[in-house]
Amino acid sequence: MKKKWWAGLMAALLLGPTAVWAQRYGGGEVEVDVVSDRGRTLPEYPVRGEGGGGVYKAYLEARRGQNYSIQIRNRTNQRVGVVIAVDGRNIISGDRSNLRPDERMYVLGPYQQESYDGWRTGKNRVNRFYFTDAGDSYSGAWGDYSAMGVIAVAAFREAERSQPQPWSQEGPGYSDQRGLRRAPSSAEGAPRSMPAEPGTGYGETERSPSRRVEFDPERRPFAQVFLKYAWRETLCRRGVVDCEGGDRPPRGNRFWNEGDRYAPPPPPPPRDEREEWR
């Protein structure tokens, strides 16, 4: 049974003729950039010895309070579906993402490029991405710090061709009728001692037209991109940029330090929480 996914419509028109795309790795079938509102593509610092098999990893510098967009280009002659997760949360549904083919995804036509500006909160609106402290982030509001500071994209080829379908009567991304959560209003439940690292906030509402199409993805992604954003002082300390000193990245981020292609399932709740539901 085919699944219904989301396809952005107007975002490509906002890029203009000066949009710059850099080929990321051999083959370069899908390219991912992070771009500021001033049109500046944020520099990336590839991680050597990581990735392989269609996986690309790089650091980039985050600036506190800066709005940003995720720009993706499909360099193939086929439609592709892209699952996009920011800080470990699917940007369409807001749910915890494992970059799997049964998640909500955007669909790109052959050689199409699109810009994704925020968390989708309706058929025609998003709430903007912006760099902020982890405790003020959208994921942090749900108490999820498992993939903080990582922009992840998994690209899937189409298993079989299908034609675009009109919108159904069901609500979009955050419709209460679909049983999805409302957007958080604050970072409740955040740990008291948060590390000094960035996250992505739930910013201002903007118009962003979209429509539904049918897309049947293959079971495995053919490309994955992981971009770890950090404050400049952190990049300097780790030796990512040309600064004195450096250390190895900390452990514990499921989208960055683990070798598996997919994030592990969440751990079981504490014993006292399980007992409450008996």
C-alpha positions as CSV (number, residue, x, y, z in Angstrom):
1,M,0.0,0.0,0.0
2,K,1.4,3.3,-1.0
3,K,2.0,6.0,1.5
4,K,1.3,9.7,1.2
5,W,4.2,12.2,1.7
6,W,4.7,15.9,1.4
7,A,6.3,17.9,-1.4
8,G,7.2,21.6,-1.1
9,L,6.0,23.8,-3.9
10,M,7.2,27.3,-3.8
11,A,10.4,27.1,-1.8
12,A,12.6,26.8,-4.9
13,L,11.4,30.2,-6.2
14,L,12.9,31.9,-3.1
15,L,16.4,30.8,-3.9
16,G,17.0,32.9,-7.0
17,P,19.6,32.4,-9.7
18,T,22.5,32.9,-7.3
19,A,22.0,29.8,-5.2
20,V,25.2,27.9,-4.9
21,W,25.5,24.1,-4.6
22,A,28.7,22.2,-3.8
23,Q,29.1,18.6,-4.7
24,R,29.5,16.7,-1.4
25,Y,30.9,13.3,-2.1
26,G,31.6,10.9,-5.0
27,G,28.5,10.4,-7.0
28,G,26.9,13.5,-5.5
29,E,23.3,12.3,-6.2
30,V,21.9,14.4,-3.4
31,E,23.4,17.6,-2.1
32,V,22.6,19.3,1.2
33,D,23.4,22.8,2.2
34,V,22.5,24.9,5.2
35,V,21.9,28.6,4.2
36,S,21.3,31.7,6.3
37,D,18.6,34.2,5.5
38,R,21.2,36.4,3.9
39,G,21.8,33.7,1.3
40,R,25.1,32.6,2.7
41,T,25.9,28.9,2.5
42,L,27.4,27.9,5.8
43,P,30.9,26.4,5.3
44,E,31.2,22.7,6.0
45,Y,34.2,20.8,7.5
46,P,34.1,17.2,6.4
47,V,35.0,14.5,8.9
48,R,37.8,12.4,7.6
49,G,37.6,8.6,8.1
50,E,33.8,8.8,8.7
51,G,30.9,7.8,6.6
52,G,31.4,5.7,3.4
53,G,28.8,3.8,1.5
54,G,26.8,6.9,0.6
55,V,27.2,8.5,4.0
56,Y,28.6,12.1,4.4
57,K,29.5,13.7,7.7
58,A,30.6,17.3,8.3
59,Y,30.7,20.0,10.9
60,L,29.4,23.5,10.4
61,E,29.3,26.7,12.5
62,A,26.1,27.8,14.2
63,R,25.5,31.4,15.2
64,R,23.1,32.0,18.0
65,G,19.7,33.5,17.0
66,Q,20.4,33.0,13.2
67,N,17.5,31.7,11.1
68,Y,18.5,29.0,8.6
69,S,17.2,26.8,5.8
70,I,18.1,23.3,4.7
71,Q,18.6,23.3,0.9
72,I,18.5,19.9,-0.9
73,R,19.2,19.2,-4.6
74,N,18.3,16.0,-6.4
75,R,20.9,15.4,-9.0
76,T,19.3,12.3,-10.4
77,N,16.8,11.8,-13.2
78,Q,14.3,10.2,-10.9
79,R,12.0,11.3,-8.0
80,V,13.5,10.8,-4.6
81,G,12.1,11.1,-1.1
82,V,14.1,12.7,1.7
83,V,13.5,12.2,5.4
84,I,14.9,15.3,7.2
85,A,15.5,15.3,10.9
86,V,16.8,18.2,13.0
87,D,18.1,17.4,16.4
88,G,16.6,13.9,15.9
89,R,13.0,15.1,15.2
90,N,11.3,14.7,11.8
91,I,10.7,18.2,10.5
92,I,7.2,17.3,9.1
93,S,5.6,15.3,11.9
94,G,7.8,16.5,14.9
95,D,8.1,12.9,16.0
96,R,11.4,11.3,17.0
97,S,13.1,10.2,13.8
98,N,15.1,7.1,12.9
99,L,15.5,8.1,9.3
100,R,13.3,5.2,8.1
101,P,11.2,4.9,4.9
102,D,7.9,4.7,6.8
103,E,8.4,8.3,8.2
104,R,7.0,11.4,6.6
105,M,9.2,12.8,3.9
106,Y,9.5,15.4,1.2
107,V,9.6,14.4,-2.4
108,L,11.9,16.0,-5.0
109,G,11.4,15.7,-8.7
110,P,14.2,14.9,-11.2
111,Y,17.0,17.5,-10.8
112,Q,14.8,19.6,-8.5
113,Q,16.1,21.7,-5.6
114,E,14.1,22.9,-2.6
115,S,14.6,24.9,0.5
116,Y,13.1,23.7,3.8
117,D,12.8,26.6,6.2
118,G,11.2,25.2,9.4
119,W,9.0,22.7,11.2
120,R,5.9,22.0,9.2
121,T,2.8,23.0,11.2
122,G,0.2,23.1,8.5
123,K,-0.5,22.6,4.8
124,N,0.7,26.1,4.0
125,R,2.9,27.1,7.0
126,V,6.1,26.3,8.8
127,N,7.7,27.6,12.0
128,R,11.3,28.8,11.2
129,F,14.5,27.0,12.1
130,Y,16.9,29.1,14.2
131,F,20.1,28.3,16.1
132,T,19.6,28.6,19.9
133,D,20.8,26.9,23.1
134,A,19.9,23.2,23.5
135,G,17.6,24.0,26.4
136,D,15.6,26.4,24.2
137,S,15.3,24.0,21.3
138,Y,12.3,22.3,19.8
139,S,13.7,18.8,20.6
140,G,14.6,20.0,24.1
141,A,11.0,21.0,24.7
142,W,10.1,17.3,24.3
143,G,13.0,16.3,26.6
144,D,14.8,14.7,23.7
145,Y,18.6,15.4,23.6
146,S,19.6,12.1,21.9
147,A,20.6,13.7,18.6
148,M,21.0,17.4,19.5
149,G,22.9,19.6,17.1
150,V,22.6,17.3,14.1
151,I,20.9,18.0,10.8
152,A,20.3,14.6,9.2
153,V,19.0,13.7,5.7
154,A,18.2,10.2,4.4
155,A,17.4,10.0,0.6
156,F,15.3,7.1,-0.8
157,R,14.7,6.1,-4.4
158,E,11.2,5.4,-5.6
159,A,10.2,1.7,-5.7
160,E,7.6,2.4,-8.4
161,R,6.2,5.4,-10.2
162,S,3.1,7.0,-8.9
163,Q,1.1,10.1,-9.9
164,P,0.5,13.2,-7.7
165,Q,-2.7,13.0,-5.7
166,P,-4.9,15.9,-4.5
167,W,-5.0,16.8,-0.8
168,S,-7.1,14.6,1.4
169,Q,-9.5,16.0,4.0
170,E,-7.1,15.0,6.7
171,G,-5.2,17.7,8.5
172,P,-1.5,18.3,7.8
173,G,1.6,17.7,9.9
174,Y,0.4,18.8,13.3
175,S,-3.3,18.3,13.1
176,D,-4.9,17.2,16.3
177,Q,-7.1,14.9,14.3
178,R,-4.1,12.8,13.4
179,G,-3.2,12.3,17.0
180,L,0.0,14.3,16.7
181,R,1.4,16.5,19.5
182,R,0.8,20.2,19.6
183,A,3.9,22.4,19.3
184,P,5.6,23.0,22.6
185,S,5.6,26.4,24.1
186,S,8.7,26.1,26.3
187,A,11.6,23.8,27.0
188,E,9.9,22.1,29.9
189,G,11.5,19.0,31.2
190,A,15.0,20.1,30.1
191,P,17.9,18.8,32.2
192,R,19.0,21.3,34.8
193,S,22.7,21.0,33.7
194,M,22.6,21.2,29.9
195,P,25.9,21.1,28.0
196,A,26.8,24.4,26.3
197,E,25.8,23.2,22.8
198,P,23.3,24.5,20.2
199,G,19.9,23.3,19.1
200,T,17.2,24.4,16.7
201,G,14.3,26.5,18.0
202,Y,10.7,26.7,17.0
203,G,10.6,30.2,15.4
204,E,8.2,32.5,13.7
205,T,5.4,31.2,11.5
206,E,5.9,31.7,7.7
207,R,3.8,30.8,4.7
208,S,5.1,27.6,2.9
209,P,2.7,26.1,0.4
210,S,2.8,22.3,0.0
211,R,0.8,19.5,-1.5
212,R,0.6,15.7,-1.0
213,V,1.9,13.2,-3.5
214,E,2.1,9.4,-3.4
215,F,5.6,8.0,-3.1
216,D,6.6,4.4,-2.4
217,P,10.2,4.5,-1.1
218,E,12.7,1.7,-1.3
219,R,13.5,0.1,2.0
220,R,17.1,1.5,2.3
221,P,18.4,5.0,1.7
222,F,20.9,5.4,-1.1
223,A,22.5,8.5,0.6
224,Q,22.7,9.9,4.1
225,V,24.0,13.3,5.2
226,F,24.8,14.2,8.8
227,L,25.8,17.9,9.5
228,K,26.9,18.5,13.1
229,Y,26.5,22.2,13.9
230,A,28.3,23.8,16.9
231,W,29.3,27.1,18.3
232,R,32.6,28.5,16.9
233,E,34.3,28.2,20.3
234,T,33.4,24.5,20.3
235,L,34.8,24.0,16.8
236,C,38.0,25.7,17.8
237,R,38.4,23.6,21.0
238,R,37.9,20.4,18.9
239,G,40.4,21.5,16.3
240,V,37.7,21.5,13.5
241,V,38.6,25.1,12.5
242,D,42.1,26.7,12.5
243,C,42.3,27.4,16.2
244,E,44.8,26.3,18.9
245,G,44.0,23.1,20.9
246,G,41.4,20.6,20.2
247,D,39.8,17.4,21.5
248,R,37.6,14.6,20.3
249,P,33.8,15.1,20.0
250,P,31.9,13.9,23.0
251,R,30.1,10.5,22.9
252,G,26.4,10.0,23.2
253,N,24.9,11.5,20.1
254,R,23.0,8.7,18.2
255,F,23.2,10.6,14.8
256,W,26.8,11.5,15.1
257,N,29.1,9.1,17.0
258,E,27.5,5.7,16.4
259,G,28.6,3.5,13.5
260,D,25.2,2.1,12.6
261,R,23.2,3.7,9.8
262,Y,20.1,3.9,11.9
263,A,19.6,5.4,15.3
264,P,18.8,2.8,18.0
265,P,15.3,2.5,19.5
266,P,14.5,4.6,22.6
267,P,15.3,3.0,26.0
268,P,12.5,1.6,28.1
269,P,11.0,4.1,30.7
270,P,12.2,4.0,34.2
271,R,10.8,1.3,36.5
272,D,8.6,3.7,38.5
273,E,7.0,5.1,35.2
274,R,6.2,1.6,34.0
275,E,4.5,0.8,37.3
276,E,2.2,3.8,36.9
277,W,0.7,2.3,33.8
278,R,-0.1,-1.2,35.2
